[in-house]
Every structure is written in C-alpha cells, then in structure tokens.
C-alpha cells in the first residue's frame, strides 16, 4: 500500500472522529442536512450519534484489515471503547476523559 493510501485513510479516520465528537456535542453534522425533518423527533440525537459511531467503526475496521495504525488518534480509553464496538451510555458519557477537561470540537 502506498504512502498516499495510508495518509488518506488516516485523514478519513480523523474526519470520522471529528464527526462522532460533533455528534456527541450536539453540533451540526452532515446528518442534519440529510435528514432535516428528524430534528423534530426525540430520537434524533441518538440516531445522529449512532450514524457517526458506525462510520468511525467502519473506518477503524478498514485500517485494521489494511494493517494501518489507527489508535494513535485516540486516548487509551477511547481506543478501548472502539475495540469493544458497542456504543453504550458509558461511551457517550466518558468519551472525553473527564467532565472537567472536555475538549469539545469547534
């Protein structure tokens, strides 16, 4: 695999991480544009986070299949959540290491 392909996948991984964190922080994502009618539904943010989480897991899976390091972009705890693959309330509550030092996406 060429260097371009590795960098390309790592940039996609980074974008998926940002997308998931924007969904966690209830900020605007592409999902809002695709399904504007959903905003009125109580489950909207759950769906939005689920879509972003699925995208993140898909790209991590591709990286693993192609033997490209993916966990460097994540804390040890975040990598652990990704490996377990299940988006639980714990992942949503503890994605950022502590509530005091959240690094929200701009």
C-alpha positions as CSV (number, residue, x, y, z in Angstrom):
1,X,0.0,0.0,0.0
2,X,1.4,3.4,-1.0
3,X,2.0,6.2,1.4
4,X,-0.8,8.2,-0.1
5,X,-3.3,5.5,0.8
6,X,-2.1,5.3,4.4
7,X,-2.4,9.1,4.8
8,X,-5.8,9.1,3.0
9,X,-7.2,6.5,5.4
10,X,-5.8,8.3,8.5
11,X,-7.4,11.6,7.3
12,X,-10.7,9.8,6.9
13,X,-10.3,8.3,10.4
14,X,-9.6,11.8,11.7
15,X,-12.7,13.2,10.0
16,X,-14.8,10.3,11.4
17,X,-13.5,11.1,14.9
18,X,-14.5,14.7,14.5
19,X,-17.9,13.7,13.1
20,X,-18.5,11.5,16.1
21,X,-17.4,14.2,18.6
22,X,-19.5,16.8,16.9
23,X,-22.5,14.4,17.2
24,X,-21.7,13.8,20.9
25,X,-21.6,17.6,21.4
26,X,-24.9,18.0,19.6
27,X,-23.2,20.2,17.0
28,X,-24.1,20.4,13.3
29,X,-23.1,17.5,11.1
30,X,-23.9,16.2,7.6
31,X,-26.6,14.1,9.2
32,X,-28.6,17.3,9.9
33,X,-28.6,18.2,6.3
34,X,-29.5,14.7,5.1
35,X,-32.5,14.4,7.5
36,X,-33.7,17.8,8.5
37,X,-37.2,16.5,9.4
38,X,-35.6,14.3,12.1
39,X,-34.7,17.3,14.3
40,X,-38.3,17.3,15.5
41,X,-38.0,13.7,16.8
42,X,-36.8,12.9,20.3
43,X,-34.6,10.1,19.0
44,X,-32.7,12.4,16.6
45,X,-29.5,12.8,18.6
46,X,-29.4,9.1,19.3
47,X,-29.6,8.3,15.6
48,X,-27.1,11.0,14.8
49,X,-24.6,9.6,17.2
50,X,-25.3,6.0,16.0
51,X,-24.5,7.0,12.4
52,X,-21.3,8.8,13.4
53,X,-20.2,5.8,15.6
54,X,-20.9,3.4,12.8
55,X,-18.8,5.5,10.4
56,X,-16.0,5.6,12.9
57,X,-16.1,1.8,13.4
58,X,-16.2,1.1,9.7
59,X,-13.0,3.2,9.1
60,X,-11.2,1.6,12.1
61,X,-12.1,-1.8,10.6
62,X,-10.7,-0.9,7.3
63,X,-7.5,0.3,9.0
64,X,-7.2,-2.9,10.9
65,X,-7.7,-5.0,7.7
66,X,-5.0,-3.0,5.9
67,X,-2.8,-3.1,9.0
68,X,-2.7,0.7,9.4
69,X,-2.3,2.0,12.9
70,X,-5.5,3.8,14.0
71,X,-5.3,4.1,17.8
72,X,-2.7,6.9,17.8
73,X,-5.5,9.4,17.2
74,X,-7.4,8.3,20.3
75,X,-6.8,8.1,24.1
76,X,-6.3,4.6,25.5
77,X,-9.9,4.7,26.9
78,X,-11.3,5.8,23.6
79,X,-9.4,3.0,21.8
80,X,-10.8,0.6,24.3
81,X,-14.4,1.7,23.5
82,X,-13.8,1.4,19.8
83,X,-12.4,-2.1,20.2
84,X,-15.4,-3.2,22.2
85,X,-17.5,-1.7,19.3
86,X,-20.7,-1.1,21.4
87,X,-21.8,2.5,21.8
88,X,-23.1,2.5,25.3
89,X,-24.1,5.3,27.6
90,X,-20.6,5.0,29.1
91,X,-19.0,5.8,25.8
92,X,-21.3,8.8,25.4
93,X,-20.6,10.0,29.0
94,X,-16.9,9.2,29.2
95,X,-15.6,9.7,25.6
96,X,-13.8,12.8,26.9
97,X,-11.5,11.7,29.8
98,X,-13.2,13.8,32.5
99,X,-16.1,16.2,32.6
100,X,-13.7,18.9,33.8
101,X,-11.4,18.8,30.8
102,X,-13.6,18.1,27.9
103,X,-12.1,19.1,24.6
104,X,-15.1,19.9,22.5
105,X,-14.8,20.1,18.8
106,X,-15.1,23.6,17.4
